[in-house]
């Protein structure tokens, strides 16, 4: 083995300390590890505590080019890969590359262990879910009983389709978890249901992957938090939970299904945001204020044309797929809370989106769009009326309103 004394001073710096290893070095010092300690048998058992700690260990091992250090680096990289700690893996690759440049014999990386498929329901983790709101957000809790007493609880906000929004972990007694669920229901009218922990774990893993790709802040600690909960590979997400317990074929979507769904309090916030509808409402406003006098049927045709185009453009493939996923999750939520009719309705609308690949032709999407446009149009009309109450200039639309009978601004499509 080549010793440091045999290496020219210019080659001593095999690798520079990794960015972010200050806290890792502090963690090693807190564990009683001397600053000049580089032995793999001492450092490797400390790996896996945090990304920064692992990077500090890699920096130490990189000081001594040897087959033993290379083998230890392979071990650390394999574990970091499963946790999603890309910076650690990158540091290891850089160190091994420089080992090779200096003629160090690098042992082959150990073969990756085969991924084990897990059967939902056999995982010791507990899962908890809230309903999905109109923005696609929901609360997600993952719980593991701690040896001795108490619970380890990971709390997160998941968005469909953006992924993980926020994540934290805390230790608490079981009664605190019960109080949290009771407070959500009594104070916020939000019912949290218990579900398969493996499924929730998979939801969080998928959400982290999406958030990392989008660069979402505040989620970088998720791999370290998850490592405290489990070292198992995430279970597959498909099929949705409802299909696992009620695998019957979804019904054809009907108007009755839509009425049932929109009658549920959890879907009160399922509306199209004003900012999203703004350009289409402006187009309707320009048509309403135009000096050209349109008949009632012509105005209805104009509204129908704009609404249809809004559905086609707003609920394109990605947004439609997000709504499909939200409805699949809500179908299980309704089932778990004893509302089989709402579960059937949500499943039917999700299947309708899956068939069309967009929002066009999906009754629920059309109804949500029509109601959103009607509500915002009414609000705008109310504001305009208040502003013009003292205005001596009368717009053409105001004259037509006085001269023509009122009509519904949003004709519904006959089925």
C-alpha positions in Angstrom: 0.0 0.0 0.0 1.3 3.5 -0.8 1.7 5.6 2.3 1.2 9.4 2.4 5.0 9.8 3.1 5.8 8.1 -0.2 3.6 10.5 -2.2 5.0 13.8 -3.6 3.4 16.8 -1.8 1.8 17.9 -5.0 -0.3 14.7 -5.1 -1.4 14.7 -1.5 -4.6 16.5 -2.3 -6.4 13.6 -3.9 -9.7 15.5 -3.6 -10.7 18.7 -2.1 -13.2 18.6 0.8 -16.7 18.5 -0.6 -19.0 21.4 -0.4 -21.2 21.2 2.6 -19.0 18.9 4.7 -18.6 21.4 7.5 -21.6 20.1 9.4 -20.5 16.5 8.5 -17.1 17.1 10.0 -18.8 18.4 13.1 -20.9 15.3 13.3 -17.8 13.1 13.0 -16.1 15.1 15.7 -19.2 14.7 17.9 -18.9 11.0 17.4 -15.4 11.1 18.8 -13.6 10.7 15.4 -10.3 12.4 15.2 -9.7 14.9 12.4 -6.8 12.8 11.0 -8.8 9.5 11.1 -9.0 7.9 7.7 -9.4 4.1 8.4 -12.3 2.6 6.5 -13.3 0.2 9.4 -13.7 3.3 11.7 -15.5 5.6 9.2 -17.8 3.3 7.3 -20.1 2.4 10.2 -20.9 6.1 10.7 -22.2 6.4 7.1 -25.9 6.9 6.4 -26.7 9.5 9.1 -27.0 12.4 6.7 -25.8 13.5 3.3 -23.3 16.0 4.8 -21.9 13.3 7.2 -21.4 10.9 4.3 -19.6 13.6 2.2 -17.3 14.2 5.1 -16.5 10.5 5.4 -15.9 10.3 1.6 -13.5 13.3 1.9 -11.6 11.5 4.6 -11.4 8.2 2.7 -10.3 10.0 -0.4 -7.1 11.1 1.4 -5.7 7.5 1.3 -5.7 5.9 -2.2 -6.0 2.2 -1.4 -8.2 -0.8 -2.3 -9.6 -0.8 1.2 -10.7 2.8 0.9 -12.1 2.2 -2.6 -14.2 -0.8 -1.3 -15.5 1.4 1.5 -16.4 4.2 -1.0 -18.3 1.7 -3.1 -20.3 0.6 -0.1 -21.2 4.2 0.8 -22.1 5.1 -2.7 -24.5 2.1 -3.0 -26.3 3.1 0.2 -26.4 6.8 -0.8 -27.9 5.8 -4.2 -30.9 4.2 -2.5 -31.5 7.3 -0.4 -31.3 9.7 -3.3 -28.1 11.4 -2.0 -26.7 12.3 -5.4 -24.0 14.7 -4.0 -22.5 11.8 -2.1 -22.5 9.5 -5.1 -20.9 12.2 -7.1 -18.1 12.7 -4.5 -17.4 8.9 -4.5 -17.1 8.8 -8.3 -14.7 11.7 -8.3 -12.6 10.1 -5.5 -12.5 6.7 -7.3 -11.5 8.4 -10.6 -8.6 10.0 -8.9 -7.6 6.7 -7.3 -7.4 5.2 -10.7 -5.3 8.1 -12.0 -2.8 7.3 -9.3 -2.6 3.6 -10.1 -4.6 2.4 -7.2 -6.3 -1.0 -7.7 -10.0 -0.4 -7.5 -12.1 -3.5 -6.6 -15.3 -3.9 -8.6 -18.5 -2.4 -7.1 -20.7 -5.1 -5.4 -23.6 -6.2 -7.5 -26.8 -4.4 -6.6 -29.2 -6.4 -4.6 -32.4 -7.3 -6.5 -35.3 -5.1 -5.7 -37.9 -6.9 -3.7 -41.5 -6.3 -4.5 -43.6 -5.7 -1.4 -47.2 -6.7 -1.0 -49.3 -3.8 0.3 -50.5 -4.3 3.8 -47.4 -6.2 5.1 -45.4 -3.1 5.8 -45.0 -2.0 9.5 -45.5 1.6 8.5 -48.9 3.3 9.0 -50.2 5.8 6.4 -52.7 8.7 6.8 -54.2 10.8 4.0 -56.5 13.8 3.8 -58.7 14.5 0.8 -57.3 16.3 -2.2 -58.3 20.0 -2.4 -58.9 22.1 -5.4 -55.2 23.0 -5.9 -54.3 19.3 -5.8 -52.8 19.5 -2.3 -53.3 16.9 0.5 -51.8 16.1 3.9 -49.8 12.9 4.0 -48.5 11.3 7.2 -46.2 8.3 7.5 -45.9 6.7 10.9 -43.6 4.1 12.4 -43.7 2.7 15.9 -40.4 3.2 17.8 -38.9 0.4 19.8 -39.7 1.0 23.4 -42.4 3.8 23.2 -43.8 6.5 21.0 -44.0 7.1 17.3 -41.8 8.5 14.5 -44.1 10.6 12.3 -43.2 12.1 8.9 -45.7 14.8 7.9 -45.8 16.2 4.4 -47.9 18.1 1.8 -48.2 16.4 -1.5 -49.5 18.1 -4.7 -50.7 16.4 -7.8 -48.9 16.9 -10.1 -46.1 19.0 -8.6 -45.1 16.5 -6.0 -43.7 17.0 -2.5 -44.2 20.5 -1.2 -43.1 20.3 2.4 -41.8 17.6 4.7 -40.8 17.2 8.4 -40.3 14.5 10.9 -41.0 14.4 14.6 -41.2 11.9 17.5 -44.5 11.9 19.5 -46.7 9.6 21.6 -49.7 7.9 20.1 -52.1 10.2 21.9 -50.6 13.2 20.2 -51.2 11.7 16.8 -54.8 11.0 17.8 -55.2 14.6 18.9 -53.8 15.8 15.6 -56.4 13.9 13.6 -59.2 15.1 16.0 -58.1 18.7 15.6 -58.0 18.4 11.8 -61.6 17.2 11.9 -63.1 19.5 14.6 -61.2 22.7 13.8 -60.5 22.4 10.1 -63.3 20.0 9.0 -60.6 17.9 7.4 -60.9 14.1 8.0 -57.7 12.2 8.0 -58.1 8.5 7.1 -55.7 5.6 7.9 -54.5 3.7 4.8 -51.7 1.2 3.8 -48.4 2.6 4.9 -46.5 1.1 2.0 -48.8 3.0 -0.4 -48.2 6.3 1.4 -44.5 5.6 1.3 -44.7 5.1 -2.4 -46.7 8.4 -2.8 -44.0 10.3 -0.9 -41.2 8.7 -2.9 -42.9 9.6 -6.2 -43.6 13.2 -4.9 -39.9 13.6 -3.9 -38.8 12.5 -7.4 -41.1 15.1 -9.0 -40.1 17.9 -6.6 -36.4 17.2 -7.1 -36.8 17.4 -10.8 -38.6 20.7 -10.5 -36.1 22.1 -7.9 -38.8 22.6 -5.3 -37.2 24.1 -2.1 -37.8 22.6 1.4 -37.8 18.9 0.4 -34.1 18.1 0.3 -34.2 16.4 3.8 -36.7 13.8 2.6 -34.2 11.0 1.9 -32.7 11.4 5.4 -36.1 11.4 7.0 -37.2 8.3 5.0 -34.1 6.5 6.0 -35.2 6.9 9.6 -38.6 5.3 8.7 -37.5 2.4 6.5 -34.7 1.0 4.4 -37.1 -1.0 2.1 -37.6 -0.1 -1.5 -40.8 1.9 -2.2 -43.7 -0.4 -3.2 -45.3 0.1 -6.6 -48.1 2.7 -6.8 -50.2 0.9 -9.4 -53.0 0.0 -9.2 -54.8 2.8 -7.2 -55.9 1.8 -3.8 -59.6 1.6 -4.7 -58.9 -1.0 -7.4 -57.0 -3.1 -4.9 -60.0 -3.5 -2.7 -62.9 -3.0 -5.2 -61.5 -4.1 -8.6 -64.8 -3.8 -10.5 -64.9 -2.0 -13.8 -65.8 1.7 -13.5 -69.2 2.8 -14.6 -69.9 5.1 -17.5 -69.9 8.7 -16.3 -73.3 10.3 -16.1 -74.8 13.6 -15.0 -76.0 11.9 -11.8 -72.4 11.0 -11.0 -71.3 14.6 -11.4 -74.2 15.8 -9.2 -73.1 13.3 -6.5 -69.5 14.4 -6.6 -70.1 18.1 -6.6 -72.4 17.6 -3.7 -69.6 16.4 -1.5 -68.0 19.0 0.7 -64.5 17.9 -0.2 -65.0 19.1 -3.8 -66.3 22.6 -2.9 -62.8 24.0 -3.7 -62.5 22.1 -7.0 -62.8 25.2 -9.2 -60.7 26.8 -12.0 -58.5 29.6 -10.6 -59.4 33.1 -11.7 -55.9 33.7 -13.0 -56.2 30.7 -15.3 -59.6 31.8 -16.6 -58.7 35.5 -16.9 -58.0 35.6 -20.7 -61.2 33.7 -21.5 -63.3 36.0 -19.2 -61.7 39.0 -20.9 -62.8 37.7 -24.3 -66.3 37.2 -23.0 -66.3 40.7 -21.6 -65.2 42.2 -24.9 -68.0 40.4 -26.7 -70.5 41.6 -24.1 -69.3 45.2 -24.4 -69.1 45.2 -28.2 -71.3 47.8 -30.0 -72.5 45.0 -32.2 -75.9 43.8 -31.0 -76.1 40.0 -30.7 -79.2 38.0 -30.2 -79.6 35.8 -27.2 -78.8 32.6 -29.2 -75.7 34.3 -30.7 -74.5 35.3 -27.2 -75.0 31.7 -26.0 -73.1 30.4 -29.0 -70.3 32.8 -28.2 -70.1 31.7 -24.6 -70.2 28.0 -25.5 -67.4 28.5 -28.0 -65.1 30.2 -25.5 -65.9 27.7 -22.7 -65.2 24.8 -25.0 -61.9 26.3 -26.1 -61.0 26.9 -22.5 -61.6 23.3 -21.6 -59.5 22.1 -24.5 -56.6 24.4 -23.7 -56.6 24.4 -19.9 -57.4 20.7 -19.5 -54.8 19.4 -21.9 -53.0 16.1 -21.4 -50.9 17.0 -18.3 -53.7 18.8 -16.4 -56.2 16.1 -17.4 -53.9 13.4 -16.1 -53.5 15.3 -12.8 -57.3 15.4 -12.4 -57.5 11.7 -13.2 -55.0 10.9 -10.4 -56.8 13.2 -8.0 -60.1 11.5 -8.7 -58.6 8.1 -8.3 -57.3 9.1 -4.9 -60.6 10.7 -4.0 -62.5 7.5 -5.0 -60.6 5.6 -2.4 -61.1 8.4 0.2 -64.9 8.3 -0.3 -64.9 4.5 -0.1 -62.9 4.6 3.1 -65.2 7.2 4.6 -68.4 5.1 3.9 -69.6 7.0 0.8 -69.8 4.3 -1.9 -71.9 6.4 -4.4 -69.3 9.2 -4.3 -66.5 6.6 -4.7 -68.3 5.2 -7.8 -68.8 8.6 -9.2 -65.2 9.7 -8.8 -64.0 6.4 -10.3 -66.4 7.0 -13.3 -65.1 10.5 -14.0 -61.4 9.3 -13.6 -62.1 6.6 -16.2 -63.7 9.1 -18.5 -60.6 11.3 -18.4 -58.4 8.2 -19.0 -60.5 7.3 -22.1 -60.4 10.8 -23.6 -56.9 11.8 -22.5 -58.1 15.4 -22.0 -61.0 17.3 -20.4 -63.1 17.4 -23.5 -66.2 15.2 -23.3 -65.8 14.7 -19.5 -69.0 15.8 -17.8 -67.3 16.6 -14.5 -64.6 18.8 -16.2 -67.3 20.6 -18.3 -69.4 21.3 -15.2 -66.5 22.5 -13.1 -65.5 24.9 -16.0 -69.1 26.1 -16.5 -69.6 26.8 -12.8 -66.2 28.5 -12.5 -67.0 30.8 -15.4 -70.5 31.5 -14.2 -69.3 32.4 -10.7 -66.5 34.7 -11.9 -68.7 36.3 -14.5 -71.3 37.1 -11.9 -68.7 38.6 -9.6 -67.3 40.7 -12.4 -70.8 41.9 -13.4 -71.5 42.9 -9.8 -68.3 44.9 -9.6 -69.0 46.6 -12.9 -72.5 47.5 -11.9 -71.2 49.1 -8.7 -68.6 51.1 -10.6 -71.1 52.3 -13.2 -73.8 53.2 -10.8 -72.6 56.8 -10.8 -71.4 56.9 -14.4 -73.3 58.9 -16.9 -71.9 57.0 -19.9 -73.9 53.9 -20.6 -72.2 51.0 -22.3 -74.0 49.0 -25.1 -74.0 45.9 -22.9 -76.0 47.9 -20.3 -78.6 49.0 -22.9 -79.0 45.4 -24.1 -79.5 44.2 -20.5 -82.3 46.7 -20.0 -83.9 45.9 -23.4 -83.6 42.1 -23.5 -84.8 39.5 -21.0 -82.3 37.9 -18.8 -80.8 34.6 -19.9 -78.4 32.2 -18.5 -74.8 33.2 -19.4 -73.7 29.6 -19.5 -75.8 27.2 -21.5 -75.2 23.6 -20.6 -74.6 21.0 -23.3 -77.4 18.6 -23.8 -76.5 14.9 -23.4 
